[in-house]
């Protein structure tokens, strides 16, 4: 931290106050965790941090609370629109950095291209247990996205992956040099390999435990996980499922296939790091994942990952070296093959765990925060 502070707080630094704009800045949502991590790193470096949000917990900085209504997610977005602009104007920021919401910002973090995601949702096949409808929340999100991406104050859009950058350029009339790529970070200290189970699943009668984490069960591939279980019926294993989505349709599907006794629904978990010590692998066959923080967190924890090539977090990583990556995340057969390979090959599990941890170390939050600060300066913010 001392070295980072010395580098960042050099003479003539144009930055003094940084305002982060997000609906939540806490551990309850993916965006909230990202904004909270950046706020903490900026505060360590001596910057003034202001937070404009409806919720803020355990985060350094001055919180400017935006009124919110918990009736529905859409109502919360409407309230944010009504009050955010006037509140942000009081922070006196050198740079405004928005995370999906806000009237205007210098830097816009794009965790996804919502316009492209909606198109994907509409085109998805009908063989799904659950198909999320396009509703008011999506319309509001599209409006927020367009306003931020095309706003007159916007200096740079920061896409979380190459996938998101390409989608933004395809969906919006924006110059290529207006969209950079900067991945999310990971709290390495929270994921200490010494506390991990070290792959005892599948030995001595202990079931092999697959962990699935995500609040959108359909998009993140829980149906594929369940439909793969009859194909590995000879393997003693369990699937632990964390997330706040409705489990009922998936329980019914598991009952139809005779595998419901292999599922453990854990509900919403605010601290995913508490789950990894009890897991032998992360299974995450997502159809569309702009990044996938849980993938990077599992890698940081040193447990092997089965995910799809559609996940932004695995861009630049190698199948069979850093994890096992599915070509078709809808294929129960392909997923079952990867699960069987992992269960039967303890040496491979160890290799993937070590290589995953080494890759995750390149995404430590101090490194990512420093890159954001360099970007702020380069744009004259």
Backbone torsions as a table, in degrees:
resi	resn	phi	psi	omega
1	UNK	NA	-37.6	-178.8
2	UNK	-65.2	-41.9	178.8
3	UNK	-65.7	-43.2	179.7
4	UNK	-61.4	-43.3	-179.3
5	UNK	-62.7	-41.1	-179.3
6	UNK	-63.7	-39.0	179.8
7	UNK	-69.6	-42.4	-171.2
8	UNK	-81.2	-36.3	-176.9
9	UNK	-93.9	53.7	-178.5
10	UNK	-77.9	169.3	-177.5
11	UNK	-62.1	140.0	177.6
12	UNK	75.0	15.6	179.2
13	UNK	-60.3	122.0	-177.7
14	UNK	-75.3	-11.3	-178.1
15	UNK	-88.3	139.2	172.9
16	UNK	-136.7	-49.3	-179.3
17	UNK	-122.1	128.5	179.4
18	UNK	-116.9	125.0	177.9
19	UNK	-107.8	125.7	177.8
20	UNK	-105.1	130.3	-175.8
21	UNK	-116.7	117.7	-179.8
22	UNK	-157.7	156.1	178.5
23	UNK	-66.4	-39.3	175.9
24	UNK	-134.9	143.9	174.9
25	UNK	-129.8	86.4	-176.2
26	UNK	-168.7	-163.5	-176.9
27	UNK	-95.3	7.8	-171.9
28	UNK	-85.3	-20.3	179.7
29	UNK	-136.2	161.9	178.1
30	UNK	-60.5	-49.4	178.6
31	UNK	-61.7	-38.7	179.9
32	UNK	-63.0	-39.5	179.0
33	UNK	-66.6	-37.8	179.9
34	UNK	-66.4	-49.6	179.9
35	UNK	-62.5	-38.9	179.5
36	UNK	-64.2	-42.1	179.6
37	UNK	-63.6	-43.7	178.8
38	UNK	-64.7	-41.8	178.9
39	UNK	-58.7	-42.4	-179.6
40	UNK	-64.6	-41.2	179.7
41	UNK	-67.8	-41.0	179.2
42	UNK	-63.6	-41.5	179.7
43	UNK	-63.5	-38.7	177.1
44	UNK	-59.0	-33.3	-177.1
45	UNK	-85.7	1.4	174.8
46	UNK	93.7	7.7	179.6
47	UNK	-82.0	150.4	170.9
48	UNK	-76.7	125.6	-177.1
49	UNK	-116.5	125.0	173.8
50	UNK	-115.4	141.1	-177.2
51	UNK	-123.0	122.9	176.5
52	UNK	-109.5	108.0	-174.7
53	UNK	-160.6	167.4	175.2
54	UNK	-86.0	-26.6	176.8
55	UNK	-134.5	142.7	176.8
56	UNK	-153.7	124.3	-179.9
57	UNK	-139.2	137.5	172.3
58	UNK	52.7	41.6	-178.8
59	UNK	-130.3	128.3	177.7
60	UNK	-63.4	152.8	176.7
61	UNK	120.4	175.3	179.2
62	UNK	-95.5	120.7	-177.5
63	UNK	-91.2	125.6	172.8
64	UNK	-107.9	105.5	-171.7
65	UNK	-78.5	127.5	172.5
66	UNK	-93.5	127.5	178.2
67	UNK	-56.3	142.6	-179.8
68	UNK	-139.7	154.1	179.5
69	UNK	-123.1	124.1	-173.6
70	UNK	-88.9	12.8	-178.1
71	UNK	-60.6	-51.7	176.7
72	UNK	-145.1	158.9	174.5
73	UNK	-57.3	-37.5	179.7
74	UNK	-63.9	-40.1	178.6
75	UNK	-62.4	-37.5	176.7
76	UNK	-62.7	-40.6	178.1
77	UNK	-65.7	-40.8	179.6
78	UNK	-62.8	-43.1	178.2
79	UNK	-62.5	-40.4	179.0
80	UNK	-60.2	-43.8	179.1
81	UNK	-60.9	-37.8	-175.6
82	UNK	-68.3	-35.9	-168.7
83	UNK	-112.9	-19.4	-170.1
84	UNK	-62.4	-46.0	-172.2
85	UNK	-57.5	-47.6	-177.4
86	UNK	-66.9	-33.8	179.4
87	UNK	-71.3	-45.0	179.2
88	UNK	-59.0	-35.7	-178.7
89	UNK	-63.3	-15.0	-179.4
90	UNK	-92.3	-3.4	-172.0
91	UNK	-84.5	-16.3	178.8
92	UNK	60.7	40.0	-172.2
93	UNK	-79.6	147.1	169.0
94	UNK	-76.5	-29.0	179.8
95	UNK	-144.7	137.2	172.4
96	UNK	-106.1	125.1	-178.3
97	UNK	-122.6	114.5	-174.9
98	UNK	-105.2	145.5	179.4
99	UNK	-121.5	76.0	173.0
100	UNK	86.6	-14.9	-179.7
101	UNK	-137.8	162.0	178.0
102	UNK	124.8	156.4	-179.0
103	UNK	-81.9	-31.3	-177.8
104	UNK	-163.0	151.6	178.7
105	UNK	-160.9	155.3	174.3
106	UNK	-76.4	-45.0	-178.3
107	UNK	-117.6	129.6	-179.5
108	UNK	-118.5	113.6	175.7
109	UNK	-80.3	124.9	179.7
110	UNK	-109.2	98.3	175.8
111	UNK	-76.6	-14.9	175.4
112	UNK	-162.6	171.4	166.0
113	UNK	-107.0	101.7	-173.0
114	UNK	-63.2	-34.3	179.6
115	UNK	-61.2	-43.5	178.3
116	UNK	-69.3	-37.3	-179.3
117	UNK	-65.0	-38.1	178.7
118	UNK	-64.9	-41.7	177.5
119	UNK	-61.0	-41.6	179.1
120	UNK	-63.5	-42.0	179.7
121	UNK	-60.9	-43.0	-177.8
122	UNK	-68.4	-29.4	-176.4
123	UNK	-90.5	-4.9	-175.5
124	UNK	-63.3	146.4	-177.2
125	UNK	-62.7	165.1	-175.8
126	UNK	-88.9	1.9	-179.2
127	UNK	-88.0	30.2	-179.1
128	UNK	-100.2	145.8	175.3
129	UNK	-65.0	-42.6	-177.1
130	UNK	-131.9	134.3	173.6
131	UNK	-124.7	112.4	-177.8
132	UNK	-68.7	132.7	-179.5
133	UNK	-79.0	152.4	175.3
134	UNK	-85.0	110.8	-173.4
135	UNK	-126.6	-160.1	-175.8
136	UNK	-61.3	-41.2	-179.2
137	UNK	-58.7	-42.9	179.1
138	UNK	-64.7	-40.5	179.5
139	UNK	-63.3	-41.3	177.3
140	UNK	-65.5	-40.6	179.3
141	UNK	-64.0	-40.7	176.5
142	UNK	-62.2	-40.3	178.0
143	UNK	-64.3	-43.4	177.3
144	UNK	-60.9	-44.3	-178.7
145	UNK	-61.3	-48.5	-179.1
146	UNK	-62.4	-42.7	-178.7
147	UNK	-62.4	-41.8	-179.4
148	UNK	-73.7	-43.9	-177.8
149	UNK	-64.2	-37.4	-173.9
150	UNK	-106.0	7.5	-176.8
151	UNK	-67.7	150.0	-177.3
152	UNK	-66.4	-24.0	-179.3
153	UNK	-83.4	-20.8	-173.7
154	UNK	-60.0	124.1	177.2
155	UNK	-102.0	-32.7	-179.0
156	UNK	-156.8	137.8	168.9
157	UNK	-98.4	132.6	-179.2
158	UNK	-112.0	103.4	179.3
159	UNK	-81.8	144.5	-175.6
160	UNK	-79.9	-13.3	-179.0
161	UNK	-158.2	167.8	176.1
162	UNK	-61.9	-37.5	178.8
163	UNK	-57.0	-49.3	-178.1
164	UNK	-66.0	-40.8	178.8
165	UNK	-59.4	-45.3	-178.9
166	UNK	-63.7	-40.6	179.8
167	UNK	-65.3	-40.8	178.6
168	UNK	-61.6	-45.1	-179.3
169	UNK	-65.6	-32.4	179.1
170	UNK	-75.4	-33.0	-172.7
171	UNK	-94.3	-20.7	-176.0
172	UNK	-128.2	149.6	178.8
173	UNK	-83.9	78.8	-175.0
174	UNK	-128.5	135.1	177.2
175	UNK	-60.5	146.3	-177.7
176	UNK	-59.2	-35.7	-177.1
177	UNK	-76.0	-0.5	177.7
178	UNK	-89.5	-4.6	-176.8
179	UNK	-124.6	114.0	176.1
180	UNK	-101.4	171.3	176.4
181	UNK	-120.7	127.9	175.6
182	UNK	-147.8	117.3	-174.3
183	UNK	-75.1	169.5	172.1
184	UNK	-74.8	163.4	179.5
185	UNK	-105.5	-174.3	-179.9
186	UNK	-146.1	143.2	176.5
187	UNK	-84.3	91.9	-174.4
188	UNK	-59.4	-36.7	-175.2
189	UNK	-65.9	-20.7	-179.8
190	UNK	-77.2	-15.2	-172.8
191	UNK	-120.5	77.8	-176.9
192	UNK	-88.8	118.4	-176.9
193	UNK	-60.5	-25.9	-178.6
194	UNK	-65.7	-21.3	179.6
195	UNK	-92.2	-0.7	-177.6
196	UNK	-78.7	162.0	-178.0
197	UNK	-72.9	-17.0	177.2
198	UNK	61.1	38.3	167.7
199	UNK	66.1	44.5	178.9
200	UNK	-88.1	-9.6	179.9
201	UNK	-61.1	142.0	-179.8
202	UNK	87.9	0.0	-179.3
203	UNK	-120.6	143.0	175.7
204	UNK	59.8	30.9	178.9
205	UNK	82.7	-0.1	178.2
206	UNK	-81.7	123.3	-180.0
207	UNK	-62.3	145.3	173.2
208	UNK	-73.7	126.2	-174.0
209	UNK	-105.7	117.3	172.7
210	UNK	-96.2	132.6	179.3
211	UNK	-106.2	131.4	175.0
212	UNK	-122.3	126.5	-178.8
213	UNK	-129.4	126.2	177.2
214	UNK	167.7	143.2	-177.5
215	UNK	-87.6	-13.0	177.0
216	UNK	-114.9	90.1	-172.0
217	UNK	-59.1	-38.2	-177.0
218	UNK	-67.7	-55.0	-175.5
219	UNK	-62.3	-33.6	-175.5
220	UNK	-88.4	-2.0	165.5
221	UNK	97.1	22.3	-179.2
222	UNK	-64.0	-33.3	178.7
223	UNK	-60.3	-43.1	178.8
224	UNK	-63.1	-39.4	178.2
225	UNK	-59.2	-48.9	-178.0
226	UNK	-63.3	-42.9	-177.1
227	UNK	-73.0	-13.3	175.6
228	UNK	-83.1	-19.4	-172.7
229	UNK	-63.5	-40.6	177.5
230	UNK	-62.4	-21.5	-178.5
231	UNK	-81.6	-10.3	176.2
232	UNK	-125.8	39.6	-174.8
233	UNK	-61.3	-26.1	-177.0
234	UNK	-78.7	-10.0	-176.1
235	UNK	-97.5	125.4	175.2
236	UNK	-72.9	106.4	-179.5
237	UNK	-148.1	159.6	176.1
238	UNK	-128.5	154.4	173.6
239	UNK	-118.1	118.7	176.6
240	UNK	-98.4	124.6	-169.8
241	UNK	-117.6	117.1	178.4
242	UNK	-112.7	130.6	179.4
243	UNK	159.3	160.2	-175.0
244	UNK	-101.9	18.0	176.4
245	UNK	-76.9	167.7	-179.3
246	UNK	-75.2	118.2	-177.7
247	UNK	-80.7	-14.9	-169.9
248	UNK	-54.3	-48.5	-179.4
249	UNK	-62.4	-31.0	-177.4
250	UNK	-79.5	-33.2	174.2
251	UNK	-64.6	-42.4	178.5
252	UNK	-61.3	-42.5	179.6
253	UNK	-64.7	-40.2	178.9
254	UNK	-64.7	-37.8	177.4
255	UNK	-65.6	-39.4	177.1
256	UNK	-59.5	-35.9	-176.9
257	UNK	-92.1	-3.7	179.2
258	UNK	73.3	30.1	-177.1
259	UNK	-125.1	13.3	-175.1
260	UNK	-62.8	-26.0	179.7
261	UNK	-71.2	-8.3	179.7
262	UNK	-94.5	-3.5	-175.9
263	UNK	-104.0	140.6	174.6
264	UNK	-129.7	105.3	178.5
265	UNK	-86.2	120.7	-173.9
266	UNK	-98.8	-10.3	-176.0
267	UNK	77.5	-165.5	-178.0
268	UNK	-75.4	132.7	-179.6
269	UNK	-122.4	121.3	-177.7
270	UNK	-81.5	-20.3	-177.4
271	UNK	-124.1	88.1	-177.3
272	UNK	-60.8	-23.6	180.0
273	UNK	-62.3	-21.8	179.0
274	UNK	-73.4	-15.1	-176.6
275	UNK	-88.9	-31.9	-171.0
276	UNK	-64.4	-34.1	179.0
277	UNK	-61.9	-16.7	-177.2
278	UNK	-105.1	8.3	-175.9
279	UNK	-116.4	149.1	174.4
280	UNK	-96.0	-22.9	178.9
281	UNK	-164.2	155.1	170.9
282	UNK	-96.5	132.6	175.0
283	UNK	-117.8	125.7	-169.3
284	UNK	-152.4	68.9	-175.5
285	UNK	-82.3	63.4	-172.8
286	UNK	-69.7	143.0	176.2
287	UNK	-78.2	-35.1	-177.6
288	UNK	-151.7	115.4	-179.1
289	UNK	-140.4	101.8	-178.1
290	UNK	-54.7	-34.9	173.7
291	UNK	-140.4	-79.8	-178.7
292	UNK	104.0	76.3	-176.6
293	UNK	-60.2	-34.6	-177.3
294	UNK	-64.8	-28.1	176.1
295	UNK	-63.3	-48.9	-179.6
296	UNK	-65.6	-35.9	178.9
297	UNK	-67.3	-39.7	176.6
298	UNK	-64.1	-40.6	176.8
299	UNK	-62.6	-42.0	177.8
300	UNK	-62.1	-32.5	178.6
301	UNK	-76.9	-9.3	177.6
302	UNK	80.4	20.3	175.8
303	UNK	-106.1	146.3	-177.5
304	UNK	-67.1	153.8	-175.7
305	UNK	-123.9	131.9	166.1
306	UNK	-110.2	116.5	179.1
307	UNK	-143.8	-169.1	-178.8
308	UNK	-110.9	160.9	177.8
309	UNK	-68.6	-9.3	178.2
310	UNK	-78.3	-4.5	-178.1
311	UNK	-88.5	125.6	-178.6
312	UNK	-62.1	-28.6	-177.4
313	UNK	-63.3	-21.3	-177.6
314	UNK	-99.7	6.0	175.3
315	UNK	-59.5	129.2	-179.1
316	UNK	85.8	-4.6	177.3
317	UNK	-99.8	166.4	-170.2
318	UNK	-117.3	129.6	175.9
319	UNK	-61.0	132.5	179.8
320	UNK	86.1	-9.0	178.7
321	UNK	-112.9	-50.5	-179.2
322	UNK	-103.7	-15.9	-179.1
323	UNK	177.2	-177.4	174.7
324	UNK	-111.7	121.6	-170.6
325	UNK	-116.8	124.2	-176.5
326	UNK	-81.7	137.5	172.8
327	UNK	-76.3	-37.2	-179.0
328	UNK	-123.7	99.7	-177.2
329	UNK	-69.5	-8.8	176.6
330	UNK	-91.1	-3.0	-175.7
331	UNK	-91.1	108.9	175.4
332	UNK	-64.7	-32.7	-179.8
333	UNK	-65.3	-44.0	-179.5
334	UNK	-66.5	-40.7	178.9
335	UNK	-64.9	-43.8	179.4
336	UNK	-59.4	-38.9	178.6
337	UNK	-62.3	-43.2	179.8
338	UNK	-66.7	-40.3	178.2
339	UNK	-61.6	-46.4	-179.6
340	UNK	-61.2	-43.0	178.3
341	UNK	-58.4	-43.6	-177.3
342	UNK	-68.8	-43.4	-178.7
343	UNK	-64.0	-40.4	-173.7
344	UNK	-82.8	-12.4	-173.8
345	UNK	-123.8	88.6	-179.0
346	UNK	-65.3	-34.7	178.3
347	UNK	-61.5	-43.0	178.3
348	UNK	-63.0	-40.9	178.7
349	UNK	-57.9	-43.7	179.3
350	UNK	-65.1	-40.7	179.5
351	UNK	-64.1	-46.5	179.5
352	UNK	-63.2	-38.7	179.0
353	UNK	-63.6	-45.2	-179.5
354	UNK	-67.6	-44.8	-179.3
355	UNK	-67.1	-35.8	177.5
356	UNK	-63.8	-44.3	178.4
357	UNK	-61.6	-43.0	179.5
358	UNK	-62.0	-39.8	178.7
359	UNK	-67.5	-40.4	-178.3
360	UNK	-64.1	-28.5	-179.1
361	UNK	-63.5	-20.2	177.2
362	UNK	-77.3	-7.1	-176.2
363	UNK	-113.2	21.6	179.1
364	UNK	-59.0	141.9	-175.6
365	UNK	-57.6	-38.1	176.7
366	UNK	-59.3	-34.9	178.5
367	UNK	-68.1	-45.9	-178.6
368	UNK	-66.5	-41.8	179.2
369	UNK	-62.4	-40.4	178.6
370	UNK	-62.4	-37.3	178.8
371	UNK	-67.9	-36.8	175.7
372	UNK	-64.8	-42.0	-179.9
373	UNK	-64.1	-38.3	176.0
374	UNK	-62.2	-39.5	178.4
375	UNK	-65.0	-45.4	177.8
376	UNK	-53.0	-48.0	-177.2
377	UNK	-65.0	-41.8	-176.4
378	UNK	-63.7	-24.5	179.9
379	UNK	-94.7	2.8	177.9
380	UNK	75.0	19.9	-178.7
381	UNK	-76.1	NA	NA
